[in-house]
Structures are given as structure tokens and as C-alpha cells.
Amino acid sequence: MPEAPVADPLTIEEAGQAVVARVSIKLFDDKTMKRMNDMIDQAAAKPGVIYVVLDMSKVQIVPSLGLGALVQMSNKCKARKQRLRIAGLQPQVRQTMAITKLDRILDLVDSVEEGVS
């Protein structure tokens, strides 16, 4: 019996003036972050994109390199005159953001719906 194809844990979709990037894995490591960054750069280069929403509702662990990469991604969005919004953080990831004070720099929202509006 053939094996079912494995769904890509990283997806990008357009929603009006927003690009929604979804991360469907537990560990948001450096390799994943670099690939997601490239995908977002390509999708967000289109005219009319105001928001980049990163859906991290499935992510449970963000190592320090991942945190740094989120700050870089936010800076890239600012350079393109866009806003990065990070949606749906698990409680332990949100706590990490608070401890590192990244919740003061990054735009954290409760849901993708809130992020695109």
C-alpha cells in the first residue's frame, strides 16, 4: 500500500491585505524559521500587503535562535512597511515572550482572524 503524502508543516495563504503563514510543528527551530522567512519574503513582496500574520498555534517550543529570527522577521516587515503579527501562541510560548520582553516588541494577537483585521 503506498504511503500517504506528508503535508508540508509550513503553508502560506493570502487573505485580502494580509499574508498568513502557518507553522504546524511543535518545535520552531532555526531550519524551519529560515524556510518560513524565505516563503514570507516571497509572498509579502506583492503590492498591497499590509500585514504578515504568523500562525504559531501549533508551536510548543521556540528556542533562542527562533526568538531572534522572529525579531529579524519583524524588522524585515517594518522595512517593507508591513506589520508582523504573531497569532495563537501557546501559553508556554507566550510566557517565553514575556520573560524575554519580546511581547513588548512583537505584535502578539490571540487569533489569525484578529491578525488580519
N, C-alpha and C positions, 0 to 999 in steps of 0.2 A: 504494500500500500504506500503511495507517495506521501511524503511529509507535507503538511500544510505550510504555506509560506509564512515566514515570521514577519509580523507587522513592524514597520520602522518605528522606533521609540521616539523619533523626532519628526514632527509634522508642522507645516506652515499653511495657514489659510488666510484669505483676505476677508475682511468684514468692514465694508464701507471705507472709512478713512483710517482703518487700523489693520495692522498685520498681527495675527495671533499665532504665536509659536507655542506648541505643546510638547512638554517633556514627559514621556511616560515610562520613566525608570526610577528606581529607588535612590541610586547614587548619582549625583550630578558631578561627575569627575571632569578633569581637565580635557580629556579627549572629546567627551560629549559636548562640553562647553565650546570648544573650538569649532566643532562641526555646526552646532547651533548658531554660533556667531556668523559663520560663513553663510548659512541659509538665511538668516535675518538680514544680513548686509545686502544680499541679492534681492530679497523680497521688498525691503524697505527703500530701495533705490528708486522705486517708481514714484512719479509725482503724485501729490495728493495724500500721501501717508502722513498722518499726524501722530498716531500712537503705535507703539510696538508693545504688545501685551504678551508677556511670557507666563504661560500657564504652568505653574510648578506644583499643582495639587497632588501629583503622584510622587513627588520627590520627598525623600525622608532624610537624606544626608547631603549636606553641602560642605565639602572640605574647604580649607582656607584658600586654595587656588581657585576654586569655584566662586568664592565670595569676591575675590579680586577681579575675576573675569566678569562678574555682574556689574561691578563698578566701571570697568572698561566699556562694557556694552552700553551702559547708561551714558557715558561720555561720548561714545560714537553717535548715539541717538541725538544728544544735545547738539553735536556738530552738524547733524543733518536737520536741525530744527524740529526734532521729534521728541516725544516723551516716552521713556520706557516705563511700563507699569508691570509690576510682578504680582501675579494673581494666585490666590488659593493656597497660600503657604500652610504646610502642616504646622501644628503648634511648636514642635521642637525646632523647626527651621526658623519660624518667626522669632522664637526665643534667641536663637543664634544671632539673628539680625539685630535684636535689641541689645544683646550683650556687647556686640561689636560696634554698636551705634550706627550700623548701616541703615536701620529703619529711619534715621534722620536724613539720609542722603538719597536713598532709593524710594520710589513711589510704590508702596505696597497697598494692594487692593484686595478685597475679600473674594471677588469672583471675576471671571473673564468678562461677563456682562457689564460689570461696573467699570472694568478697564477700558472697554471700547466706547463708553459713553462720556 
